[in-house]
Amino acid sequence: MTQETLPDFYLNHPLRGNWKGYRDVHIEPDWLLIYRVADDELQLTRTGSHSDIFCD
């Protein structure tokens, strides 16, 4: 797998707490994609609004 950098407007950043080890990117202002790379495999974990993903 090649490692390429996403453009800055996706706001790609690591997550903390229960989501440590994952990253998120902003597909739209309130549409997120949670992912991680493990053993050279891209794992797309979850997508949704900020409140869908992070609020109970």
C-alpha positions as CSV (number, residue, x, y, z in Angstrom):
1,M,0.0,0.0,0.0
2,T,1.4,3.4,-0.9
3,Q,1.3,6.1,1.8
4,E,0.0,9.3,0.3
5,T,-1.0,12.5,2.2
6,L,-4.5,13.7,2.0
7,P,-5.1,17.4,1.1
8,D,-5.4,19.7,4.2
9,F,-9.1,20.5,3.6
10,Y,-10.0,16.9,4.7
11,L,-8.7,17.8,8.3
12,N,-7.1,14.3,8.6
13,H,-6.2,13.8,12.3
14,P,-5.7,11.1,14.9
15,L,-8.4,10.4,17.5
16,R,-8.1,10.0,21.2
17,G,-9.9,8.2,24.0
18,N,-12.1,5.2,22.9
19,W,-11.0,5.9,19.3
20,K,-7.3,5.9,19.9
21,G,-5.5,4.3,17.0
22,Y,-8.0,5.6,14.5
23,R,-8.1,8.7,12.4
24,D,-10.9,10.8,11.0
25,V,-11.3,12.9,7.8
26,H,-14.0,15.4,7.1
27,I,-15.7,14.4,3.8
28,E,-18.1,17.4,4.3
29,P,-18.2,19.9,7.1
30,D,-20.3,17.5,9.3
31,W,-19.7,14.2,7.5
32,L,-16.8,12.2,8.9
33,L,-15.0,9.0,7.9
34,I,-13.3,7.1,10.7
35,Y,-10.5,4.8,9.6
36,R,-7.2,3.2,10.5
37,V,-4.3,1.5,8.8
38,A,-3.3,-1.9,10.3
39,D,-0.7,-4.2,8.8
40,D,-0.8,-2.3,5.5
41,E,-4.6,-2.7,5.3
42,L,-6.9,0.3,5.1
43,Q,-9.9,-0.3,7.5
44,L,-12.8,2.0,6.9
45,T,-14.6,1.8,10.2
46,R,-17.5,4.3,10.4
47,T,-19.1,7.2,8.7
48,G,-21.7,9.7,9.8
49,S,-22.1,13.1,11.4
50,H,-20.1,14.2,14.4
51,S,-23.1,13.6,16.7
52,D,-23.9,10.2,15.1
53,I,-20.4,9.0,15.8
54,F,-19.3,10.7,19.0
55,C,-22.5,11.3,21.0
56,D,-24.6,8.8,22.9
